[in-house]
Amino acid sequence: MMDWLLYPLAFAGLLGVLVVVHEFGHFIVARRSGVHVLSFSVGFGRSLVSWVDSRGTTFKLSLIPLGGYVRMYDERDDTASLKDLAAVPAGAVSHSQLSAFWKIAIAAAGPLANFILAALIYGALFMVGSTEYSPTTQAPKDNTILAQSGLQTPARILRVDGRAVSGWQSVLMALSDRLGETGRIELDVYNLRQGREQTLQLPIATWLQEQTQPDVLGALGLHPVLLSVVGEVVADSPASVAGLKPGDWVTGVNERNIALWREWVDEIVKYPNTPMSLTVVRGGQTLQLSATPGVRNDAEGKPIGFLGVSPDLVEVKFPPIQAFLMGWTETLDKTAMTLSMLEKMVVGLLSVQNLVGPVGIAQIAGDTAKTSWQMFFGVMALMSISLGVLNLLPVPLLDGGQIVLVSIEAIKGSPVSDRIQQGAVQLGLLLVGLMFVLVTFNDLTRLFS
């Protein structure tokens, strides 16, 4: 029951923050311009809660939680449309009286606020830090791109197209940037068997173009696993006495082949205070070591073995100034990736079925909230970037469409005619409506497939 409740709550929290930040960007610049702001609404439709501030702006929480808006005074507003709002003060400045500069600044401020939010979230995540399992993969199958490009053993991923990666999430993002493309993906790996770095050139052709839920890892032959690679050795522990070192890959226990961390832990736990022979690969050389697990009690009081080792983990943590500079870099990289994905959809290199709507966002929000708060806020940052980019598209009703109309007005020296503006609004409604239908259809297809 709690799981089902988590999804709508996570969705409301995610979308609520993004909408409030976006509209606050519009609001703060509108106030700065001097225009009278009639209302600030989170959501659409009937007002659930409202209050009026000292400057006559009505703040509302509305029924339909799929967006929001900031409404500015226009002298062309009729009395009926203003009846539920505070009285307009005498001498109020209308939106139509503003210069083109202020109109564009107000329209651009919403998306800019989303980019700032993303940079702050990424910066905070870099500063707080996170710990991930290192991106290690099993030996690829013979018929995979990875095997045919020269990798036959387990390996750790180091770089994708020259970009350093820390965990599987960053590997996934780097590979997703190449969807729909033709060429080669450059993958730098550490070959665990040979104990050396290896650069692979993976050929792709309109890569996963027709896939609605592309498996970018499996398509190459990558298979994420937690290998039996030593990450840290506790001082004066049985592992330290045995001579184990960070980076050692344990491939055998008592003449039985193993490769995974779980397999090794099972052997350690089962045989407390019992010597075991270990086959270890270190720097490409195979060594034979002997280790005797110590003894401790589990939660039920039963004796179990332990060696004093931890798996290969990667900690990503930076000091505040560096973290927030990296937050901006991450935001710029993700913005470029989002624009690239949109371009690929427009030219047909990627299927539009990859777009997600409210149902998909709710599912992603709930899944990440269950996993960790870092992943939830990471998704919030990425969604904030997507919202910023989407609103800058030159589509009527969106901020980008408003910027285009105001720019035309500035160039021609007079306002765009009411007929053209009304036509643009109708076109915008049509396009936004079609987009909503498309993403909702995609969501439902994924949900019931």
Residue pairs with C-beta under 8 A, 6 or more apart in sequence:
3 366
3 370
6 366
6 369
6 370
7 362
7 363
7 365
7 366
8 362
10 362
10 365
10 366
10 368
10 369
10 376
11 358
11 361
11 362
11 365
11 366
12 65
13 365
14 361
14 365
14 376
14 379
14 380
14 383
15 65
15 66
15 361
16 42
16 65
17 117
17 380
18 114
18 117
18 380
18 383
18 384
18 387
19 42
19 43
19 67
19 68
20 42
20 68
21 113
21 114
21 117
21 384
22 68
22 110
22 111
22 113
22 114
22 387
22 388
22 391
23 40
23 41
23 42
23 68
23 69
23 70
23 110
24 113
25 109
25 110
25 111
25 112
25 113
25 114
25 116
26 70
26 106
26 107
26 109
26 110
26 113
27 37
27 40
27 70
28 109
29 102
29 105
29 106
29 109
30 37
30 70
30 72
30 106
30 109
31 37
31 55
33 93
33 98
33 102
33 105
33 106
34 93
34 98
35 72
35 73
35 93
35 94
35 95
35 97
35 98
35 102
35 106
36 55
36 56
36 72
36 73
36 88
36 89
36 92
36 93
36 94
37 55
37 57
37 70
37 71
37 72
37 73
38 57
38 58
38 71
38 72
38 73
38 77
38 82
38 85
38 86
38 88
39 57
39 58
39 59
39 60
39 69
39 70
39 71
39 85
40 57
40 58
40 59
40 60
40 68
40 70
40 71
41 47
41 59
41 60
41 61
41 62
41 68
41 69
41 70
41 71
42 60
42 61
42 62
42 65
42 68
43 60
43 61
43 62
43 63
43 64
43 65
43 66
43 67
43 68
44 62
44 63
44 64
44 66
44 67
44 68
44 69
45 62
45 63
45 64
46 62
46 63
47 60
47 61
47 62
47 63
47 84
48 60
48 61
48 62
48 63
49 60
49 61
50 58
50 59
50 60
50 61
51 58
51 59
52 58
52 59
52 86
53 59
56 86
56 87
56 88
56 89
57 86
58 84
58 85
58 86
62 68
66 358
72 94
72 95
72 106
73 88
73 92
73 93
73 94
73 95
74 94
74 95
74 96
75 94
75 96
76 96
82 88
95 103
96 415
98 106
100 406
100 407
100 409
100 410
103 402
103 406
104 403
104 406
104 407
107 399
107 400
107 402
107 403
107 406
108 392
108 399
108 403
110 388
110 391
110 399
111 387
111 388
111 389
111 391
111 392
111 399
112 388
113 388
114 384
114 385
114 387
114 388
114 391
115 331
115 335
115 384
115 385
115 388
117 381
117 384
118 327
118 330
118 331
118 334
118 381
118 382
118 384
118 385
118 388
119 324
119 327
119 328
119 330
119 331
120 324
120 327
121 327
121 377
121 378
121 380
121 381
121 384
122 326
122 327
122 328
122 330
122 331
122 378
122 381
123 323
123 324
123 325
123 326
123 327
123 328
124 323
124 327
124 377
125 327
125 374
125 377
125 378
125 381
126 316
126 317
126 318
126 322
126 323
126 324
126 326
126 327
126 330
127 317
127 318
127 319
127 320
127 323
127 324
128 317
128 374
129 315
129 316
129 317
129 318
130 315
130 316
130 317
130 374
131 313
131 314
131 315
131 316
132 166
132 167
132 168
132 169
132 313
132 314
132 316
133 167
133 168
133 226
133 311
133 312
133 313
133 314
134 156
134 167
134 229
134 231
134 312
134 313
134 314
135 156
135 157
135 165
135 166
135 167
135 168
135 170
135 171
135 224
136 154
136 155
136 156
136 157
136 192
136 224
136 225
136 226
136 227
136 229
136 312
137 146
137 154
137 155
137 156
137 157
137 222
137 223
137 224
137 225
138 154
138 223
138 225
138 227
138 259
139 151
139 152
139 153
139 154
140 146
140 147
140 151
140 152
140 220
140 221
140 222
140 223
141 147
141 221
144 220
144 221
145 202
145 203
145 204
145 219
145 220
145 221
146 187
146 200
146 202
146 220
146 221
146 222
147 221
149 187
149 200
149 201
149 202
149 203
150 198
150 200
151 189
151 191
151 198
151 200
153 191
153 192
153 193
153 194
154 192
154 193
154 225
154 227
154 249
154 259
155 189
155 190
155 191
155 192
155 198
156 189
156 190
156 192
156 229
156 312
157 165
157 171
157 187
157 188
157 189
157 222
158 164
158 165
158 188
158 189
158 190
158 197
159 165
159 186
159 187
159 188
160 171
160 174
160 175
160 185
160 186
160 187
160 188
161 174
161 177
161 178
161 185
161 186
162 186
162 188
163 174
165 171
165 174
166 314
166 316
167 314
167 316
168 217
168 224
169 375
169 378
171 217
171 222
172 216
172 217
173 334
173 337
175 185
175 216
175 217
175 220
176 214
176 216
176 337
176 341
177 337
177 340
178 185
178 204
178 207
179 207
179 208
179 209
179 214
179 216
179 341
179 344
179 349
179 350
180 206
180 207
180 208
180 209
180 344
180 349
180 350
181 204
181 206
181 207
181 344
181 349
182 204
182 205
182 206
182 207
183 203
183 204
184 201
184 202
184 203
184 204
185 201
185 202
185 204
185 220
186 199
186 200
186 201
186 202
187 199
187 200
187 201
187 202
187 220
188 197
188 198
188 199
188 200
189 197
189 198
189 200
190 196
190 197
190 198
191 197
191 198
192 227
192 229
192 249
192 281
193 281
193 284
194 284
195 281
195 282
195 283
195 284
195 285
196 284
202 220
206 349
207 219
208 214
208 215
208 216
208 219
209 348
209 349
209 350
209 351
210 351
211 351
212 351
212 353
212 354
212 442
212 445
212 446
213 354
213 446
214 354
217 223
217 224
225 259
225 260
226 260
226 261
226 262
226 311
227 249
227 259
227 260
227 261
227 312
228 249
228 250
228 251
228 258
228 259
228 260
228 261
228 263
228 264
229 247
229 248
229 249
229 250
229 261
229 311
229 312
230 239
230 244
230 245
230 246
230 247
230 248
230 249
230 250
230 309
230 310
230 311
230 312
231 246
231 309
231 310
231 311
231 312
231 313
232 246
232 309
232 310
232 313
233 239
233 240
233 244
233 245
233 246
233 308
233 309
234 240
234 308
234 309
237 294
237 306
237 307
237 308
237 309
238 291
238 292
238 293
238 294
238 306
238 307
238 308
239 291
239 307
239 308
239 309
240 308
241 291
241 292
242 278
242 289
242 290
242 291
242 292
242 307
243 289
244 278
244 280
244 289
244 291
244 307
244 309
245 282
246 312
247 282
247 283
247 312
248 280
248 281
248 282
249 280
249 281
249 282
250 258
250 264
250 278
250 279
250 280
251 257
251 258
251 259
251 279
251 280
251 281
251 286
252 258
252 277
252 278
252 279
253 263
253 264
253 267
253 276
253 277
253 278
253 279
254 267
254 276
254 277
255 277
256 267
258 264
258 267
261 311
267 276
268 276
268 293
268 305
268 306
268 307
269 304
269 305
269 306
270 304
270 305
271 293
271 305
272 293
272 294
272 295
272 296
272 303
272 304
272 305
272 306
273 292
273 293
273 294
273 295
273 305
274 292
274 293
274 305
275 290
275 291
275 292
276 290
276 291
276 292
276 293
277 288
277 289
277 290
278 288
278 289
278 290
278 291
279 286
279 287
279 288
280 286
280 287
280 288
280 289
281 287
291 307
293 305
293 306
293 307
294 305
294 306
294 307
294 308
295 303
295 304
295 305
295 306
296 303
296 304
296 306
297 303
297 304
298 304
318 326
330 381
331 381
331 385
334 381
334 382
334 385
335 385
335 388
335 389
338 385
338 386
338 389
339 389
341 350
341 354
342 389
344 350
345 351
345 352
345 354
345 355
352 438
352 442
353 442
353 445
354 442
355 435
355 438
355 439
355 442
356 364
356 439
356 442
356 443
357 436
357 438
357 439
357 440
357 442
357 443
358 439
358 440
358 443
359 440
359 443
359 444
359 447
360 439
360 442
360 443
360 446
361 383
363 443
363 447
364 379
365 376
365 379
368 375
368 376
368 378
368 379
369 376
390 398
391 398
391 399
391 400
392 398
392 399
392 400
392 403
393 400
393 401
394 400
394 401
394 403
394 404
395 401
395 428
395 431
395 432
396 405
396 424
396 425
396 427
396 428
396 431
397 425
397 428
397 429
397 431
397 432
398 428
398 432
401 424
401 428
405 416
405 421
405 424
408 416
409 415
409 416
416 424
